[in-house]
Amino acid sequence: MTAPSKSSGSNNSGQGVDIGTNAQGLGYYPVSVAVTDDAGNVTSANSSDATWGNTLRLEVLETDAPVAAITYPTAGARIITAQPTFTFTITDTGSGIDPTSCYIKIDTESAQAVTPTIVGGVASCSYTPAAALAEGSHTIEVYGSDYDGNEAVHATASFYIDITAPVLNISAPADNLKTNQAQLTVSGTTNDATSSPVTVVITVGATEYTPTVDSSTGAFSQVVSLSEGSNVITITATDSAGLTTTVTRTVVLDTAAPTIVSITITDNPTTTGTSYLIQVEVTDT
């Protein structure tokens, strides 16, 4: 005889996503037998029989494994907290997910059991590590089993922990610089040990500049335009994880020459070899 095509839910009292109709609520398929001798006498037994009942309860196990999927983080993600909450699902279309069999493993640590929330055939799992993860690359591995003992193919995802903003050093201009040149070079270096490359945005008023950052040295240089008067130059470095470091410089552009109001020489006339004083009064905007 050929066994039924669906699980009997033997390990879950006949409960599950897709248990055979005759096994639902039972955990087995009821079997009946009848034997007839040559004289036509018939003896029958079924799953309720006091003697043979347990024998006539056919337990059928499915062979389809559930599917494990990681919902957070995505592969290659850069995470800016050292204790992220990982989420994943285990999905089964037969006997259902065994809630005691959902696990997550971080790097080479021991697997940790996760208690899922199960709706239909989907077990949703969430796990936050008790200790902070070190900065750098990590891998999680998740899996689970159904009530019939089929284990899902393990799902993995590698990601990066980055909680340190990039380093940003500005070599020019000096803060509070005064100049009569409307064009000014902003230069510096930036780097990030975990989440390179780093991008740089320089803002002067309503104008943004995006200098090229040397991939090996982190150096950058950008000529910017100044407006007459005080200019606030904002330099922001952003790493691949989205962490930022900002430095500001204030530069005053003054292109107006000073005006001489008066000049006085004391004593004038004077005698040879003696000292005299020149006083100049000026205004400058």
Secondary structure per residue as TSV (DSSP state, phi and psi in degrees):
chain	resnum	aa	ss	phi	psi
A	1	M	-	360.0	153.5
A	2	T	-	-100.1	130.2
A	3	A	-	-66.9	152.6
A	4	P	-	-56.8	155.8
A	5	S	S	-83.2	-10.2
A	6	K	S	-118.2	152.8
A	7	S	-	-61.0	149.4
A	8	S	-	-91.2	-3.4
A	9	G	-	64.9	37.2
A	10	S	T	-61.4	-28.5
A	11	N	T	-99.3	9.0
A	12	N	T	-144.6	35.1
A	13	S	T	54.4	35.2
A	14	G	T	76.6	14.8
A	15	Q	-	-100.4	148.8
A	16	G	S	165.3	177.7
A	17	V	S	-70.9	-41.8
A	18	D	S	-144.3	72.4
A	19	I	-	-88.9	143.3
A	20	G	-	-53.4	142.6
A	21	T	G	-53.9	-45.8
A	22	N	G	-74.6	-12.9
A	23	A	G	-102.2	-8.0
A	24	Q	T	-61.8	130.5
A	25	G	T	78.9	-5.6
A	26	L	T	-110.0	-44.4
A	27	G	S	91.6	8.3
A	28	Y	S	-159.7	160.4
A	29	Y	E	-93.2	122.9
A	30	P	E	-67.3	135.1
A	31	V	-	-118.8	136.3
A	32	S	-	-119.9	142.4
A	33	V	E	-131.3	151.4
A	34	A	E	-141.2	132.3
A	35	V	E	-119.5	141.0
A	36	T	E	-127.6	129.6
A	37	D	-	-87.8	-179.7
A	38	D	T	-65.4	-21.9
A	39	A	T	-87.2	-3.0
A	40	G	-	92.7	7.7
A	41	N	-	-78.3	137.4
A	42	V	E	-118.8	133.8
A	43	T	E	-124.0	132.7
A	44	S	E	-128.6	158.5
A	45	A	E	-151.5	151.2
A	46	N	-	-142.0	-171.8
A	47	S	T	-68.7	-8.8
A	48	S	T	-98.6	-1.4
A	49	D	-	-65.0	137.0
A	50	A	T	-63.3	-31.8
A	51	T	T	-94.2	-46.2
A	52	W	T	-108.5	3.4
A	53	G	T	-55.9	-48.4
A	54	N	T	-63.5	-33.4
A	55	T	T	-69.3	-32.2
A	56	L	T	-93.1	32.5
A	57	R	E	-117.3	104.1
A	58	L	E	-86.4	118.0
A	59	E	-	-97.5	128.3
A	60	V	-	-120.5	126.5
A	61	L	-	-104.6	133.7
A	62	E	-	-74.8	162.8
A	63	T	-	-117.5	-0.9
A	64	D	-	-82.3	123.5
A	65	A	-	-78.8	149.7
A	66	P	-	-68.5	172.6
A	67	V	E	-117.2	128.1
A	68	A	E	-99.7	137.9
A	69	A	E	-143.8	134.6
A	70	I	E	-92.7	125.1
A	71	T	E	-97.9	-23.7
A	72	Y	E	-155.4	128.7
A	73	P	S	-91.2	166.5
A	74	T	-	-77.9	159.5
A	75	A	T	-60.6	131.9
A	76	G	T	82.3	4.0
A	77	A	-	-63.5	148.2
A	78	R	E	-112.3	117.6
A	79	I	E	-109.6	133.5
A	80	I	S	-102.2	20.8
A	81	T	-	-131.0	144.1
A	82	A	S	-83.0	-10.0
A	83	Q	S	-129.4	68.1
A	84	P	-	-72.4	158.8
A	85	T	-	-97.7	116.1
A	86	F	E	-88.8	141.6
A	87	T	E	-129.9	144.3
A	88	F	E	-157.0	165.2
A	89	T	E	-127.4	150.4
A	90	I	E	-122.7	122.1
A	91	T	E	-118.0	134.1
A	92	D	-	-137.7	144.7
A	93	T	S	-113.9	13.3
A	94	G	S	-126.0	-101.1
A	95	S	S	-74.1	-13.8
A	96	G	-	95.6	158.4
A	97	I	B	-79.7	130.6
A	98	D	-	-76.0	114.6
A	99	P	T	-66.4	-13.1
A	100	T	T	-92.7	6.9
A	101	S	-	-121.9	21.0
A	102	C	-	-97.4	127.2
A	103	Y	E	-135.5	153.5
A	104	I	E	-133.9	142.2
A	105	K	E	-129.7	131.5
A	106	I	E	-109.8	119.2
A	107	D	T	54.4	-125.6
A	108	T	T	-101.4	10.8
A	109	E	S	-72.9	166.6
A	110	S	-	-67.8	148.7
A	111	A	-	-65.9	141.8
A	112	Q	E	-112.5	132.7
A	113	A	E	-73.0	140.4
A	114	V	-	-124.5	130.8
A	115	T	-	-85.4	117.7
A	116	P	-	-90.4	166.0
A	117	T	E	-102.9	121.1
A	118	I	E	-109.4	125.5
A	119	V	E	-128.3	115.1
A	120	G	T	62.3	-125.8
A	121	G	T	-97.7	11.9
A	122	V	E	-114.8	123.1
A	123	A	E	-101.6	115.9
A	124	S	E	-97.6	127.8
A	125	C	E	-122.6	146.8
A	126	S	E	-139.8	136.1
A	127	Y	E	-146.9	130.3
A	128	T	-	-117.9	123.7
A	129	P	-	-62.6	144.0
A	130	A	S	-71.0	-30.4
A	131	A	S	-113.8	151.7
A	132	A	-	-65.0	139.9
A	133	L	-	-83.9	146.9
A	134	A	-	-70.0	153.3
A	135	E	S	-64.8	144.5
A	136	G	E	123.1	-161.7
A	137	S	E	-84.7	139.7
A	138	H	E	-141.4	162.7
A	139	T	E	-136.7	133.7
A	140	I	E	-109.0	152.6
A	141	E	E	-134.9	128.4
A	142	V	E	-128.3	151.8
A	143	Y	E	-165.7	170.4
A	144	G	-	-166.5	172.5
A	145	S	B	-131.7	157.6
A	146	D	B	-91.3	176.3
A	147	Y	T	-65.7	-20.4
A	148	D	T	-90.7	7.8
A	149	G	S	88.1	8.0
A	150	N	-	-83.2	125.7
A	151	E	B	-97.6	136.6
A	152	A	-	-67.8	151.1
A	153	V	B	-61.5	130.7
A	154	H	-	-65.2	133.0
A	155	A	E	-99.7	139.1
A	156	T	E	-130.2	155.8
A	157	A	E	-151.8	132.3
A	158	S	E	-100.9	145.4
A	159	F	E	-152.5	175.6
A	160	Y	E	-125.3	139.0
A	161	I	E	-98.6	125.5
A	162	D	-	-140.5	108.9
A	163	I	-	-116.3	6.1
A	164	T	S	-110.6	125.2
A	165	A	-	-68.6	156.8
A	166	P	-	-66.0	154.5
A	167	V	E	-80.4	137.0
A	168	L	E	-138.3	115.8
A	169	N	E	-117.7	127.6
A	170	I	E	-105.7	117.5
A	171	S	E	-90.7	-24.9
A	172	A	E	-155.5	141.4
A	173	P	S	-87.0	168.6
A	174	A	-	-72.0	150.8
A	175	D	T	-68.3	143.4
A	176	N	T	65.6	25.4
A	177	L	E	-65.7	142.6
A	178	K	E	-116.2	132.9
A	179	T	E	-145.8	158.5
A	180	N	S	-109.8	13.5
A	181	Q	-	-102.8	124.0
A	182	A	S	-75.5	-16.2
A	183	Q	E	-106.9	131.5
A	184	L	E	-135.1	139.5
A	185	T	E	-96.1	124.7
A	186	V	E	-102.6	125.5
A	187	S	E	-141.0	157.2
A	188	G	E	177.5	-167.7
A	189	T	E	-136.4	153.2
A	190	T	E	-147.6	153.6
A	191	N	E	-162.8	162.4
A	192	D	-	-147.6	121.1
A	193	A	S	-69.1	-27.1
A	194	T	S	-102.8	-40.4
A	195	S	S	-124.8	57.2
A	196	S	-	-80.0	156.1
A	197	P	-	-81.7	164.1
A	198	V	-	-108.8	136.1
A	199	T	E	-105.4	151.8
A	200	V	E	-125.0	134.7
A	201	V	E	-123.7	128.2
A	202	I	E	-112.5	127.3
A	203	T	E	-118.8	127.9
A	204	V	E	-127.9	108.4
A	205	G	T	64.0	-124.4
A	206	A	T	-97.0	6.4
A	207	T	E	-103.6	131.7
A	208	E	E	-110.2	141.5
A	209	Y	E	-124.4	142.8
A	210	T	-	-125.9	83.3
A	211	P	-	-67.8	154.9
A	212	T	-	-77.2	132.1
A	213	V	-	-100.5	123.7
A	214	D	-	-62.2	126.0
A	215	S	T	-67.9	-23.0
A	216	S	T	-97.4	-35.9
A	217	T	T	-105.9	-19.6
A	218	G	-	78.7	6.3
A	219	A	E	-77.3	148.2
A	220	F	E	-147.2	156.0
A	221	S	E	-151.9	138.4
A	222	Q	E	-148.8	129.3
A	223	V	E	-84.6	128.9
A	224	V	E	-122.1	160.1
A	225	S	E	-102.2	135.9
A	226	L	-	-105.5	154.5
A	227	S	-	-103.4	152.9
A	228	E	S	-57.0	131.2
A	229	G	E	104.2	-156.5
A	230	S	E	-80.1	132.8
A	231	N	E	-124.3	128.2
A	232	V	E	-98.5	119.5
A	233	I	E	-104.0	121.0
A	234	T	E	-109.5	123.2
A	235	I	E	-114.9	121.7
A	236	T	E	-123.7	127.4
A	237	A	E	-105.8	132.3
A	238	T	E	-125.7	126.1
A	239	D	-	-88.9	179.2
A	240	S	T	-68.0	-16.9
A	241	A	T	-88.9	-6.4
A	242	G	S	94.1	1.7
A	243	L	-	-76.4	143.9
A	244	T	E	-128.2	151.8
A	245	T	E	-130.3	133.8
A	246	T	E	-125.1	135.8
A	247	V	E	-126.1	139.8
A	248	T	E	-118.7	147.7
A	249	R	E	-131.6	137.8
A	250	T	E	-105.2	125.7
A	251	V	E	-128.5	132.8
A	252	V	E	-104.0	123.4
A	253	L	E	-96.8	121.0
A	254	D	-	-131.9	104.2
A	255	T	-	-103.8	2.2
A	256	A	-	-93.0	123.3
A	257	A	-	-71.0	151.2
A	258	P	-	-67.9	155.8
A	259	T	E	-108.8	130.5
A	260	I	E	-81.4	124.1
A	261	V	E	-92.6	-42.0
A	262	S	E	-158.3	155.0
A	263	I	E	-133.1	131.2
A	264	T	E	-130.2	131.3
A	265	I	E	-113.8	123.2
A	266	T	E	-126.2	126.4
A	267	D	S	-87.8	145.8
A	268	N	S	-146.4	110.5
A	269	P	S	-76.2	163.8
A	270	T	-	-131.8	172.4
A	271	T	-	-101.8	158.6
A	272	T	T	-61.7	138.8
A	273	G	T	81.8	-0.8
A	274	T	-	-101.1	162.4
A	275	S	-	-85.0	150.6
A	276	Y	-	-140.4	164.4
A	277	L	E	-119.5	129.7
A	278	I	E	-108.3	123.3
A	279	Q	E	-116.4	127.3
A	280	V	E	-121.6	126.0
A	281	E	E	-102.3	126.8
A	282	V	E	-131.4	159.7
A	283	T	E	-123.4	146.5
A	284	D	-	-148.9	125.6
A	285	T	-	-91.1	360.0
